[in-house]
Amino acid sequence: MEFRDYYASLGVDPGATPEEVKRSYRKLARKFHPDVSKAPDAEVRFKEIAEAYRALKDPEKRAAYDEIARRYRHGQNFEPPPGWTSGFEFTGRGPADREDGSAQDAQEFSEFFASLFGRQGAGERRHRDAFDDLQRAGRDRHAKMEIVLEDAFRGARRTIALQSPVADPQGRVRLQERQLDVLIPKGVRPGQHLRLAGQGDTGTDGQGAGDLYLEVVFLPHAIFRVDGRDCYLDLPLAPWEAALGTTVDAPTPDGRVALTIPPGSAPGRKLRLKGRGIPGTPPGDLYANLQCVLPPADSPASREAYTALQGACPGFDPRPSWLA
């Protein structure tokens, strides 16, 4: 995906004040609104402008964006740095407010925006009513936490570092790192939110602090894939193991098991290990996708063996569906 220069989209400098950002957004939004503009790219430009404003009008998102924008130029190939999704906090999610007060659909935002702030990152909490303003309770915060698959099977305690936006006396937002000890419960699923009570914004006038919600993200695994509570792995077999059957010492995220391969197992067949997926009520399953790996014909003996196999299977056609 391409890096997007949100400042260029709004025609402002990186040092622009919030008032200048807002003024430029309103001017460009009026110019390129699809109901007004006759430009062929009006709708695309309007969405780009709205997305840029959504990122830069929020001090927290702007601070996080500025942190990474130092390393990229507009149009440059962009991949979020390792740990990006688990490194930043933002205040409460909710319907995204347009300038006219209506909600903006998060799906209108680009893959680039979602890679930085998540699909829900389009939203901020709507303005509180007068009673809530008087109460001044601490706002909730949200962040992502990356874990390994094995943590979901056994549970774990991890220390995570988060970049928390903090305003200085002049109102400028900077990022300040804080560390938290997090208990990862056994059976946690991708996308699940863990609540850390009292770890959100501090309340005032005696009101309680908000909470921190951590969205669980599984790091890519070298062997296993995850879908809900089910896990999948590709299990390589020698041709004779698939044809004759065997027992394989197969890996699972919670240890190894003796897996019986039935005779005549074709490549692509899935063997189900019930209850060997992510723990829960009920637990998920583990599926082994069988794959055949051919030994190379790189010696006289191996070539002779392949020739003998060919002679032992007269009439065998590996492509019967191609026959007219």
Secondary structure, DSSP 8 states (H G I E B T S, - for coil): -B---HHHHHT--TT--HHHHHHHHHHHHHHH-TTT---TTHHHHHHHHHHHHHHHSSHHHHHHHHHHHTT--TTSB----TTGGGTB-EE----EE-TTS-EE-GGGS-HHHHHHH-GGGG-------HHHHHH-----EEEEEEE-HHHHHH-EEEEEEEEEEEE-TTS-EEEEEEEEEEEE-TT--TT-EEEETT-S---STT-----EEEEEEE---SSEEEETTEEEEEEEE-HHHHHH-EEEEEEETTEEEEEEE-TT--TT-EEEETT-SS-SSS---EEEEEEE------SHHHHHHHHHHHHHSTT--S-GGG--
